[in-house]
Amino acid sequence: MNNLINKKFKDPKVTADGIDRAFVEAEKIKTLWFNTGTLCNIECKNCYIESSPKNDRLVYLTFDEVKNLEMSIEKKQLIILNQYLTIIRKISLEHYWSKN
């Protein structure tokens, strides 16, 4: 699986087949929402990403990934109207706040 991911997303501008990826330059972002994963100590019926103690299917964002994206947004001077951070796991919360 990791080999497929590495092959598919090796170049952000070109697909694994050598075709240029579609691209639109952003000017503003209405909503930017970071989810840190789907593993959660509770299972709510109305959870939009179906988080639960057994659901570990989303890849976890690291603090450095979020920081790099935010630095890129700042560098491009993009306007963000709403920004949210959903922290699913207690360990992620501790990791996030220890870095800030």
PEBELRA-V888776 format. One record per pair of residues at least 4 apart in sequence whose ideal C-beta (glycine too) atoms are under 8 Angstrom apart, sorted by the first residue. I is the first residue (numbers start at 0). J is the second residue. Records with the same first field share a line. If there is no record, write none. Layout:
I->J / J
This chain:
0->4
1->5
2->6
3->7
4->8
5->9
6->15
7->14 / 15
9->15
11->20
12->19 / 20 / 22
13->17 / 18 / 19 / 20
14->18 / 19 / 20
25->75 / 77
26->77 / 78
27->77 / 78 / 79 / 80
28->72 / 77 / 78 / 79 / 80
29->80 / 81
30->80 / 81 / 82 / 83
31->72 / 79 / 81 / 82 / 83
32->82 / 83 / 84 / 85
33->60 / 65 / 83 / 84 / 85
34->48 / 57 / 60 / 85 / 87
35->59 / 60 / 84 / 85 / 86 / 87 / 88 / 91 / 95
36->50 / 55 / 57 / 58 / 59 / 60 / 87 / 88 / 91
37->48 / 49 / 50 / 51 / 54 / 55 / 56 / 57 / 87
38->50 / 51 / 52 / 54 / 55 / 87 / 88
39->46 / 50 / 51 / 52 / 54 / 87 / 88
40->52 / 88 / 89
41->50 / 51 / 52
42->46 / 50 / 51 / 52
43->50
46->50 / 51
48->57
49->54
50->54 / 87
59->88 / 91
60->64 / 65
61->65
62->66 / 94 / 95 / 98
63->67
64->68
65->69 / 84
66->70 / 98
67->71
68->72
69->73
70->74
71->75
72->77 / 79
73->77
84->95
86->91 / 92 / 95
87->91
88->92
89->93
90->94
91->95
92->96
93->97
94->98
95->99
